Amino acid sequence: MFTGLTHGTGEILYLEKTGNDAVLGAKPRFPWDGPLVLGESVCVSGVCLTVAGIKGDVFEAYASEETLSVAAPFFPRKVVNLERALRLSDRLGGHLVSGHADGVATILSLTPKGRSVVLRLEMPPDLAPFLAPKGSVAVEGVSLTINRAGNGEFSVNLIPETLSRTSLGTLSPGSKVNLEADVMARYAVNWLKSRDSAETPEGLTLEKLGNLGW
């Protein structure tokens, strides 16, 4: 698990495809809090990857076919946000982020507002139930609060600290970004769907019972 408060940015140096899978090499632009170790998890722009190799200040990670199918392309985009996994003793300053990207969104606009920037993104239809005003969302692995949501889009506010520490300030309209819905929203919506579609052992639904006068 992660917090969505990224430690800094890094650079994707290479992406080597092997069939439907791939191995990428990334170089952080900041010093880690202690050296990386093989097998640990790193969130790379919203995607949880396992460190599979270490070559000096470059780490390699394996990306499966599933990861590549749901995440925004790592290449030719080179600048990525990096975060090591959460310790149980750490402060949870953002929100719980799993690094399991739910899908990809397109940036519609970036509008300066004071010292901040309002970022508008398209709302993928299958993720709409999970995105609500004042709720949390991870964009490229960065924990953000949703300002507005509806009519096929949502917006978030990027403060100066976020703009300086992450890759979000380098994006432009048309850029593809990874999205992860809040994990609590994901389970709540799934439970409600299961409840609404549940039937009794005899095949009776609440609607059928109502039609029968119950």
N, C-alpha and C positions, 0 to 999 in steps of 0.2 A: 504494500500500500504506500501511497504518496500523499503529499499535502497540496500539490499544485503551486507551491511556492518554490519555483525553480532556483537552483543554485547558480545558474548562469547559462551562457550559450556555448555551443561547440560547433565544430565544422565536420561535415561528412566528407571524408577524403576519398572514399571509394565504395562502390556497391557491386559486389560480384555475384551474379546470378548463377545458380546451379540447378537447372531444371526450373521448377516452380518456386523454389526457395532462394534465399540470398544471404550473403554474409556482408555486413557493412563495417567499415572502419571509421571511427569518430575520434576527434581530438578536441578535448575541452579547452576553452579559452580562459580558464580559471584554475586555481589549485584546488584539488579535492581535499576534503577534511579526512586525511588519511588515504592510503593507497587503495585502489580498487582491488578486488580479489575475484578469482575465477568463480563463476556460479552466482554471483550476486546480481540483483536486479537494478536496472537503470531505466528511468522513464525518459525516452527520447521523443520530444515533441508530442507527448501524450500517448506514446506506445511503450508498454513495459517490455524490455528486452533483457536477455540474460548475457552477462559478460562471458564470452567464450574464448577470448584470447587477449593478451596484453603485450603490446610491443612498444616499450618505452612509455611515452605519454599518449599513445593511441590505444584504444580498446576496440576489440571486435565483438560483434553481436550477431546472433543468428535470427533471421526473420523468416517465419514460416509462410507457406502459401496463404493461410488464413489471414495472417497479419498484413501481407501485401495486398490482399483482396479488399480489405475494409479500411485501410489507412491511406492518407494522402501520400503520394510518391516521395521517397526520401531523396531521390535524384531526379532532376538536376538541382533541386533545392539543396543548398549546402548548409545554411545556418539553422541549427536546431536548438531547442531548449532541453536542458539536462537536469535531472534530479535523482539523487540516490534514494533508496527506499527509506521509509519512515522507521525510526526507532520507537519502541513503546514508551520511552521516556521523553520523547521530543514534544515540543509545543505544537498543537494542531492549529496553525495560523490560517490555513485556507479551508479546505474541506477534504473529506476522504476521497482520494482518486486512486482507481485500481490500475490505470494504465491500459485498460482494455477498451480501445477506441470503439465507439458505437457507429461511427460513420464519418463522412466528409461533408463539409459545408463550403460554400463559396462566399468570399467577402464581397459585399455590395458597395460599401463606402466607408471611408475614414474621414470624420469631420472634426477639426479642432474645436474645442470648447473650453475657453480659458487656457489652463496649462495642461488639460487632459485632451483625449481624443475619443470621440464616440465611434465605436466600431459596429457597423450593421452587417449582419450575416443572413444568408438564406436559412430557412428552417427546413431541414429534410422532413418530409411528411411523416416518416416512421418515427421520428424523434420528437415531433410536436407535443405528444402527451407528457413528455418529461421536462419540458422547458416552460417555466412560469416566472412572472415578474418577482424579483427579490429572491429567486431560487439560485442555486449554484450550477455552474457548468465549467468544464475544463476545455479550453481552446488551445490547441497545441501544447497540452499539458499544463497550462497556466490556469489557476483557480480564479474565476471571475464571477461577479454577481450580475444576473440578468436585470437590465433596466426595464425593458418592454418586450413583449412577445405577442405575436398575432399576425394575421394576414400574410402568413408564409415567411415571416422574418422575425429576428430578434436582435436586440442591441445590448452592448456592454460598454462600460466606461474604462478606458485605459489611463491610469494615473501616471505622472512622470516617472515614478519608480518602476512601474511595470514596463514602460516604454524603454527605459535605459537598461534594464536587466534581462529582457527577453527578446525574442525575435519578432514579436508582434508589431513593433514599430517599423520593421522593414517590409511589411506586407503592403499590398496594393489591391485595388478592386480587381476581382477575377482570380485572386490567389485561392488555392485550395488549402483548407486547414482541417486538422483532426478534431473531432468533437467527442466528448464523453459526458453523458448525462450523470447527474447526481445519483449515486448508488442507492440512496434511500428512495428517491423518486422512482427508480427502476423497479424496485421490489414492490412499492405501493401500487404502481400502475399494473404490474403483473398480477398481484393479488386481486385487485378489483376486476380485472378481466376474467380471472378464474372464477370468482364469485358470481359474476353476471352470467357466465356460460354454464354454471354448474346445474346438473339435473339430479333428481332423486333417483334412488336405485330402480324405481319402477318407470323411469322415463318421464316423470312429471316435472314441469318447470313451474316457476312462480307465476308466469303468465297463464299457463294452462289451469292452475289452481284458481286464479282470479276469474277466468272465464267460466269455471264450474261453480262459482259463487262462494268460494272460500276466501 
